[in-house]
Amino acid sequence: MTIEEMRQTVHAWTKQSYAEHLFAGTSGNLSAYDADSGIMVITPTSRPYETILPEDMVAMKLDGTVLEGKWKPSSEWRLHAELYKAFPEAGAVVHTHSPYATGFAVAHQPIPCILIEMVPFLGGGVPLADYATPGTNEVGTYAAAAMQGGHYGCLMANHGAVAIGKDLEQAHIRAVYIEDAARICAYAKGIGTVHTMSEENIQDMIRVAAENAKK
């Protein structure tokens, strides 16, 4: 995929994420990564999403070297870079400030596995990464540590949420599921006791998913 194609893709998913309230103001960011060329295309920092254009996307290396772009890259480019280093299978990262997921992050509460679809889409419950100063490498290394063990996303304490995927379509839907699970869990807490999925239910889902993948 060329840089121009990556810019178009990143722009399209940025606009959709903003329309879905996964982003707010200029907060939240996403990127795509081509491992063959070592090029990451990421949203620019502090640009209004209402008027953002494909040419505003920044092409860069994971070490911070900017290749193309008239703006500075997202201040969270190190988060994205660290996740690509930690998960070689990842081709996209979506970092959101969606309200329900961020609410759990502010409360320092992981999202338990309450819905069976969380198993195939998110790898189970959504863990909580320790707090790190935004814009530092630690934001990424702490998130990567929290996601070990088969998780496809996590909450970041007092910050927001992040999801990875093979491409932006997959990373985006995982970010949507994190917010959806957080919203449902918040509703359930207001109604009564939150009942998590049993380990038996989870293993059954893993088995069925594996069987369906073979068909």
N, C-alpha and C positions, 0 to 999 in steps of 0.2 A: 504494500500500500504506500502511495506517495505521500509526502507531507501535505500536499493540497487535499488529497482524499481524507487524510486523518483530520485536517482542520475542519472540513465539511462535516465529518461524523461527530467530532467533539462539539462543534457548534450546535448541531441538531439536537443532541442529547442534553446540552446545557439549556437550551431554550425549553425543552420538554420538562426537565427537572425543575426549572424555575416556575413554569406554569402549574406544576403539580405541588408547589410549595415545599419542595425538598430543599430549595435554596430560599434565602430571604435577603433583600437588599443586595449587597455585593458579597455576602457570605456564602460559603459552600463552593466546591470546585470539583472538577473531574478531569480525567486525562485518559489518553490511549497510548499504548506502548508497543513498538515494533521491536521485538527482541533481535531480529536479524540485523537491523541497522543500528540498534541501540538508541533509537530516537523516541522521545516522549513528546507528545503534543498535549498541552495543558491550557486551561483557561488563564487569562491574564489577571493580575491583581487589581482590585478596586475599580473594576469597570462595571457600569450598570448593565444588568442582564437584559433589560428591556430593549436596548439599542445595540447590543453586542453583535459583531459580524464575524464570519469565518476567518477573515484575515487578521482579526484581533488575537487569535489563538497563537500560542508561543511554542515553537519547536525547539527542543533542547536535549542535551545529554543528561544522564542521571547524575553526573558530577556537578551539574549546575551551569555548564557551558551552553549559552543561548546560541542557537544556529540561525533561527529566523524569528522575527517578531518585532513590532514597533513598541510594544509595551513590556513591562517586567512580568515574569511569570507569577502565578499565584504564590503568595507568601508561604503556602503549605506544599510547595513542590518537593520538599524533603520528605514529607509524609509519603507522597506517591512513590518517590524514588526508593525509599526503604522497603516499601511493600513489594515493589517489583523485584528488588534484590532477594527478599525473603521468600517470595512465591513465584518461581520462574514460569509457572503455568499461567500467571495473570497477564492479561493484555489490556486491562482497564481498571481504573479506580474511581469510585464515586464517593466523595466526602460531603455529607449533608449536615445541615443544622435544622433538620425537620423537628417540629416542636415536641412531639410525644417521645421520640427517641432521645432527644436532647434533655427532656425532663428526667428520664431515667438516668442519663449520664450525670446530671446535676445532683440527683438524689444518691448517686453512687450505687445504683442498683442494676445488676444485669437483668436482662429479660429472660425469664425461664421458658423452657420449651412447653408452651401451652397449646400449640396448634400443630397437628400432624404435618401440615405442609412446611413447617419450619425445618423439618428434618432434611428433605431433599433440597430445599431452596437455600437454607442457611447453615446446614450442618448441625441443627439442634437449637439450643438456646443461644442467646447473644451475649457473649462475655463482656466484661468491663475492663478496659485498659487503665492503668494508673495515669494520673495527671502528669502532663509534661507541658512546658511552655510552648504555645503555638509558634510555628515557624522553625522549630528545632528538629534535629535528627531524632531526638528521643520520642517525639510524637509518633514517628513511624516505627521505631524499634519497639516501643511499648505496645503499639497496636499489633505489630507482627507477633509479639510474644503472646498476647491475649488470644490471638487467632490460631495458635498452634493446636493440633489435635483435630483438624478437619472443619474448623469454622470458616465461613466465607465473609464474615463481617464482625464488627465489634462496636461497642460504645467507647467513647473516650471521655474520661472523667471531666466534668465541667466544660465540655467542648462540643461534642456532637457525635456523629456516627460515621462509619466508613465501611464500604463493601468493595470486594474485588470480583472480577469475572474474567472469562476468556476474552470477552469483548464488552463494549459499552452496553449492549442490549442486556447481557447477563448481569453485569455489575449494577445496572440501573434497577432491574427487577428485584435484585437482592436488597438494594437500598429501600425500595418501596415496601418489601416484605418486613424489613426491620421496623419501619415506621408503622406499618399496619399492626404488627405484633405488639408494639409498644402501646398503641392506641387501645387495642382490645384489652391488653393487660391492665391498663389504667382504668378502663371501664369496669372490668371485673373486680378490681380492688375496691371500687366504689360501691359495688353491689354486694360483695361478700367475700368468701374465701376463694383464693386462686388455686385451682387444682391443676397441677402440671401433668404432662403425659408420663405414663409409667415407662420404665425401661423395656418392658415387654412390648408395649405399643410401639415404641421407637424402633426396636429391633425388627418387629414385623414390617414396619414401613421401609426400613433399609432392605429387607429381604425382597419385598414386593418390587421396590424400585430397581433392584439388581436384576430380578427376573424380567421385568418389562424392558430393561435396557438390552437384553439379549434377543428380544423378539424382533 
